[in-house]
Amino acid sequence: MYLTSEEKQKLFKKHGKSATDTGSAEGQIALFTHRIQHLTEHLKKNHKDYNTERSLVRMVGKRRSLLDYLMKKDIMRYRAIIKELGLRK
């Protein structure tokens, strides 16, 4: 698989509160961003893979809703994760 448990722990440790805190919004957003980048590269090679395309759109929507939640909850954490991951609205 493209994402091992060690890589997930590194993502959560870097962007979340700790390596085992998988529930924080920042950690989930970072994980979704990593998966979105992977699926985007896959779709560049396999442009007729419509199931993956649908999954990608759903994942982008989930990440967007998490970002909206974080923006309402704590604007400073929102700005930090946007800057850290290089996202734009």
C-alpha beads as a LAMMPS data file, in Angstrom:
LAMMPS data file: protein, C-alpha beads

89 atoms
88 bonds

1 atom types
1 bond types

-500.0 500.0 xlo xhi
-500.0 500.0 ylo yhi
-500.0 500.0 zlo zhi

Masses

1 110.0

Atoms # bond

1 1 1 0.000 0.000 0.000
2 1 1 1.166 3.523 -0.668
3 1 1 0.684 4.721 2.911
4 1 1 2.187 2.611 5.670
5 1 1 1.390 2.989 9.346
6 1 1 4.839 4.519 9.967
7 1 1 4.154 7.222 7.366
8 1 1 0.774 7.908 8.966
9 1 1 2.407 8.271 12.374
10 1 1 4.922 10.727 10.897
11 1 1 2.084 12.762 9.368
12 1 1 0.153 12.853 12.632
13 1 1 3.279 13.654 14.637
14 1 1 4.212 16.525 12.317
15 1 1 0.767 18.083 11.881
16 1 1 -1.259 16.782 14.830
17 1 1 -0.718 16.993 18.537
18 1 1 1.099 13.653 18.774
19 1 1 1.763 10.509 16.739
20 1 1 -1.179 8.714 18.292
21 1 1 -3.663 11.613 18.126
22 1 1 -5.484 10.655 14.939
23 1 1 -8.621 12.612 15.761
24 1 1 -7.290 16.148 15.581
25 1 1 -8.561 18.205 12.680
26 1 1 -5.029 19.154 11.606
27 1 1 -3.932 15.520 11.456
28 1 1 -6.972 14.489 9.457
29 1 1 -6.521 17.380 7.032
30 1 1 -2.866 16.433 6.523
31 1 1 -3.837 12.810 5.895
32 1 1 -6.527 13.810 3.396
33 1 1 -4.047 16.109 1.648
34 1 1 -1.522 13.283 1.297
35 1 1 -4.172 10.925 -0.076
36 1 1 -5.511 13.593 -2.461
37 1 1 -2.032 14.180 -3.867
38 1 1 -1.582 10.438 -4.388
39 1 1 -4.932 10.060 -6.175
40 1 1 -4.246 13.102 -8.335
41 1 1 -1.024 11.539 -9.582
42 1 1 -2.871 8.274 -10.232
43 1 1 -5.556 10.057 -12.253
44 1 1 -2.958 11.819 -14.395
45 1 1 -1.891 8.397 -15.668
46 1 1 -5.314 6.718 -15.608
47 1 1 -7.759 9.359 -16.772
48 1 1 -10.607 6.877 -17.338
49 1 1 -10.623 5.583 -13.761
50 1 1 -13.970 7.093 -12.789
51 1 1 -14.264 5.319 -9.431
52 1 1 -11.025 6.899 -8.275
53 1 1 -12.190 10.248 -9.620
54 1 1 -15.365 9.987 -7.556
55 1 1 -13.358 9.049 -4.462
56 1 1 -11.082 12.026 -5.041
57 1 1 -14.014 14.438 -5.244
58 1 1 -15.516 13.027 -2.037
59 1 1 -12.164 13.300 -0.263
60 1 1 -11.729 16.924 -1.325
61 1 1 -15.207 17.635 0.050
62 1 1 -14.379 16.005 3.379
63 1 1 -11.165 17.998 3.646
64 1 1 -13.049 21.185 2.801
65 1 1 -15.614 20.533 5.527
66 1 1 -12.834 19.884 8.063
67 1 1 -11.155 23.134 7.026
68 1 1 -14.460 25.007 7.389
69 1 1 -14.927 23.514 10.857
70 1 1 -11.423 24.523 11.872
71 1 1 -11.925 28.035 10.502
72 1 1 -15.065 28.480 12.630
73 1 1 -13.498 26.894 15.702
74 1 1 -10.018 28.481 15.744
75 1 1 -8.858 30.781 12.943
76 1 1 -5.213 30.703 14.039
77 1 1 -5.009 26.895 13.776
78 1 1 -6.736 27.136 10.382
79 1 1 -4.204 29.657 9.077
80 1 1 -1.307 27.596 10.425
81 1 1 -2.404 24.361 8.715
82 1 1 -3.142 26.168 5.435
83 1 1 0.335 27.696 5.452
84 1 1 2.011 24.464 6.536
85 1 1 0.403 22.319 3.826
86 1 1 0.491 24.992 1.130
87 1 1 -3.262 24.922 0.493
88 1 1 -5.339 27.731 -0.912
89 1 1 -9.029 28.418 -0.857

Bonds

1 1 1 2
2 1 2 3
3 1 3 4
4 1 4 5
5 1 5 6
6 1 6 7
7 1 7 8
8 1 8 9
9 1 9 10
10 1 10 11
11 1 11 12
12 1 12 13
13 1 13 14
14 1 14 15
15 1 15 16
16 1 16 17
17 1 17 18
18 1 18 19
19 1 19 20
20 1 20 21
21 1 21 22
22 1 22 23
23 1 23 24
24 1 24 25
25 1 25 26
26 1 26 27
27 1 27 28
28 1 28 29
29 1 29 30
30 1 30 31
31 1 31 32
32 1 32 33
33 1 33 34
34 1 34 35
35 1 35 36
36 1 36 37
37 1 37 38
38 1 38 39
39 1 39 40
40 1 40 41
41 1 41 42
42 1 42 43
43 1 43 44
44 1 44 45
45 1 45 46
46 1 46 47
47 1 47 48
48 1 48 49
49 1 49 50
50 1 50 51
51 1 51 52
52 1 52 53
53 1 53 54
54 1 54 55
55 1 55 56
56 1 56 57
57 1 57 58
58 1 58 59
59 1 59 60
60 1 60 61
61 1 61 62
62 1 62 63
63 1 63 64
64 1 64 65
65 1 65 66
66 1 66 67
67 1 67 68
68 1 68 69
69 1 69 70
70 1 70 71
71 1 71 72
72 1 72 73
73 1 73 74
74 1 74 75
75 1 75 76
76 1 76 77
77 1 77 78
78 1 78 79
79 1 79 80
80 1 80 81
81 1 81 82
82 1 82 83
83 1 83 84
84 1 84 85
85 1 85 86
86 1 86 87
87 1 87 88
88 1 88 89
